């Protein structure tokens, strides 16, 4: 995967060796240092490793449970597998590199590594946004049109929707990465623990912002469009649920929607915090770095917990997976 990302940006990689007037020839980037104190660095490494192990175990367990349990073979859990894959991918391109650099007491990242890291983070984050949007549509059809759910949400349709989410994520990441790494950089110091779009834009030479501005506008339109679709879906969902005569049906409908709504709120809320911190860097100097870590790592850690905490089917699948079949009916 890294090799493929390197190929994707190879057309711009050669630019780093060109000596441009009044510009800095960039062959590598310098990332933000966690701390100059070795004890703080060791604590950071331990916390990162614990977090990463939890993310790996949680998301792999969700994937295994859904794959191994026939009664979890439904559109909602199929999209949940896709979400878990995206969460695993995103954190896998952030935490290991950060831990390695901190352990080696280094802040150095090569030009191609930075491009690959940014590409895959954008790829998985964008895909997750579209998967969450599709999951809102799935809940909308299940609650507002239950009699037509089987005919609308056929497996062929689900596969196509998930496939397009990954394709759009790939194209969006390729567009951003190719455009950013075709721009001249006047500095190589990134004020973040990993390579991300806003920090790299800050390094552009004067007069190089126009192309990326159009890409950012396009990205914003994608984000606002997905968020608007999710909000409208839940307006119709809650409107339908509140008209249900049976209290039991209302509770069941809400129980299937609340986990997804919490996950969306977590994803969007942390993203807004990160963008707020980027637009107002003087508000709190360290807020930008913290918020960026929150919106890339915290959803990956919390999503499996949120979806399984009060989900009876997932709990039953978990006990079966452990071989404790006598707990199925409890």
N, C-alpha and C positions, 0 to 999 in steps of 0.2 A: 504494500500500500504506500509506504514511504517512497519507493522507487517510482511509482506511478505519479505521485504528487510532484516529485522532482522533475519528471518529464513534462508535467503540465506547466511548470514555470521555467522550463529550460530556455524558452525563447527570450526570457527577460534576464536570465541568470548571467548571460555574457556581459550585460551592461555594467556589472559591478567592477569589471576590470578596465572600463573606459575612464580615462582621465578627463573630466569635464571642467571647464573654466568656472571658478567660484563655487565648485561643488566638491563634496567629499566622496572619494571612491570607497564604496562600502563592500567589504568582503566578509564581515561578520557583524553581529549586534551584541550590545552589552545590556543584559537584563538587570532588573532591580535586585539588589542584594537583600536577602531576608533580614540579616543582622550581622554586625561585625563581631558579635559575641558568640563564641563557639558553643556555649551551653544553650543559648537560645536557638542556634542552628540545629543542635541535636534534638531539642524539644520539638522543633518544627518538623524534622524528619520523622520522628516517632508519631506525631499527630497525623501527618500526611499518610504514612504507611498504614496506620490503623484505619483511617478514613477510607483509603483505597481498598483495603482488604474487605471492609464492610460493603463497599459499593460492588466489588466483584462478587462476593458471596450472595448478596441480596438479589442482584440482577440476574446472575446465572441461575439462582434457585427459581426465580420467577419463570425464566425460559424453560428450565427442566420440568417444572411442575405443569406448565401449560402443555408442553410437548408430550408429557407422559400420561396426562389425565384426559380421557376422551370427553368427559362432561365439561371440560374447559375449552373444547374446540368450538368456540363461537367467535364472531367478529370482534367483540370487545377485547377478548383475551389475545386474539391474533394481533390486534393493534398494540396491545400492551407488550407483547414480545418485541415488536418493532421499536417501541419506546425504550425498552430495556437495552436493546442493542445500541441505540443512539446514545443512551446515558453511559454505557460502558465505553463506547468509542471516544466520546468527548473527554471524559476524565483520563482515559488512557494516554491521551496526547498532551495532558497538562501535568498531572501529578508525578509520574515517573521521571520525566525530564527535570522537573523542579527539584525533586528529591536528590537526583544524581548530581545536579549542579551544586546544591547546598552541601552534599556530602564531600564533594571534591573541592569545596570552597571556591567555586568558579561561577562567574556570571556570563560566560561566553556562550553564544549560540551561532552557528554558521548561517550564512545567507540562505542556503538551500533548506536547512533544518527549520529555520524560522518560517519560510514559505510553506513547507510541508505541514508544520504545526498549525499555522493559521488556516490553511486549506481544510484540514480535517476537523478542526474545531467548528468552523463555519458550516461545513458539510453536515455534521451531526446535529448542531443546534438548529439549523434551518429545517432539516428533516424532522426533528422532534416537534417543531412548531407546527408543521403540516400534519404530522401524525396526531397531535392533540386536537387540531381542527377537524380531522376526519373522525376522531373519537366523539367529538361533540355532535357531529352529524349522525353517527351511529346511535347515540342516546336519543337524539331528536326523532329518528325514525322509529326506534323501539318503543318510545312512550307516546308519541303523537299518532303514529300509524302502525300499531302493533299487528293488525291483521295482514298488513302488506310487508312486514319486516322481512320475512323469508324470501319473498320474491324480489325485493329491492336490494337487500344486503346479501346477495348470492356470493359464493366464494370467489367466483371469477371477477365480480365487481370489487370485492375486498382486495384481491391480489392486485388488480389494476390501480386502485386508489393508493395502496401502500407503495407500489412500484413507482407511481408518479411522484409521490412524496420524496422518495430517494433520488429520483432523477432531477427534480427541482432543486433539492438540497445540493446535489453535485454541481449543477449548472450555476447556481448562485455562488457557491464557494469558488468555482473556477473563474467566474466573472470578477469577483472581488480580488482574488489572489493574483490573477493575471494582470488586472488593471493596476493594483498597488505596486506590484514588483516590476512594472514597466516604468514607474515614476522614478525620478532622481531623488536620492536622499541627501540631505545636507548635514545629517548627524546619524550616529548609529547607537545612541543611548536610549533604550526603551524603559520608560518609567513604569514597568509592570513585571510580574514574575514569569510571564510568557508572552508570546507574540500575538497581539490582538489588533484589530482594525483601527480603533481610535488612536492608539499609541503610535502606530506606524504612520498614520496620517500626519501626526504632529511633526514627524521627521522630514516631511516633504520640503523640497526647496520652494521658495516663493514663485508663484505663477504655475504651480503644478496641481492645483486643487480642482480645476474645473471638471476633468474627466471623472474623478472619484466622487465629486458632488452629485453627478447624475446617477452614479451607481448607488450612492447612499439614499437618494430620493427614491429610486426603484426599490431598494431594500425596505425602506420605510413604508412604501405602498403595500408591499407584500405583508409586512408585519401588521399594519393597520387593517388590511383586508381580512387576514386570518382572525384577528381579535374581534373585528366587527361581526364576522360570521359566527364565532363562538358565542358572543353576547346575544345576538339575535336568536340563535338556536335555543339558548337557555331562557330567553323571554317567552318563546313559544312553549318550551318544556314546562316551565313553572305555571304558565297560564293553563295548560292542559291538566297538570297534576292537581292544581287547586280546584278544578271543576269535577274531579273524580268523587263520586258519592261515597266510596268505601275508604275508610281510614287506613285499612290494611294495604290497599293498593297504593294509596298516597305514600305511605311509609316505605313500601318496597321500591317505588319509583324514585323517591328521594335518596334511598340508600345506594342505588346504582349510579346516581348522578353526583352526589357529594364528593366522593373520592376524586373524580375527574375534575370537578370544579376547584377543589383544593390544589390539585397539581397544576392546573392552569394558572391559578392565582399566584402560586409559588414561583412559577416560571416567569410570568409577566411582571409580577411585583419586583422580583430581584433584577429583572432586565431594566425596568424603569428606574430603580435605585442606581444601577450602574450608569445609565445614561444621564441621570441627574447629577451624579458625582462627576461625570466627565464634563458636563456643561458648566458646572460650578466648582472647579478644582480648588478654589480658595476657601470654600465653605468649611471643609475639613480635609487637611492635606492627605491623610491616609485613607479617607473614605472611598476614593476611587478604586484603589487596589483591593480593599476589602469587599466592596460590592461586586467587583468583577469576579472574584473567587466565589462569592455567594451564588451568582446566577449561573456559573458553570459547574460547580461542584455540589452544592446543596440539593438541587432537584434530583440529581443522580442518586444521592444518598437517601432522600426522603420518599421518592416515588414508589418504590416497592413496599415500604412500610405503610404508606397511605392506602395503597390499593389492597393490602392484605390484612390490615388491622381489624376491620369489621366485616370482612368478606368470608362468609361461611364456606363457600365452595373452595376458596384458596386454602383455608385452614384444613378442610377435609383432605384435599390433595396433598398437603404437607404431611399430615399424619400417615397417609397411605404411602407416601414416598419414604417415610421412616420405617414403614412396615408395621405400624400400630393400627391395623385395620379395625380393631375393636372400638376405636374412638370415632369411627365414621358417623355414627348416629347421635353422638353427644353434642 
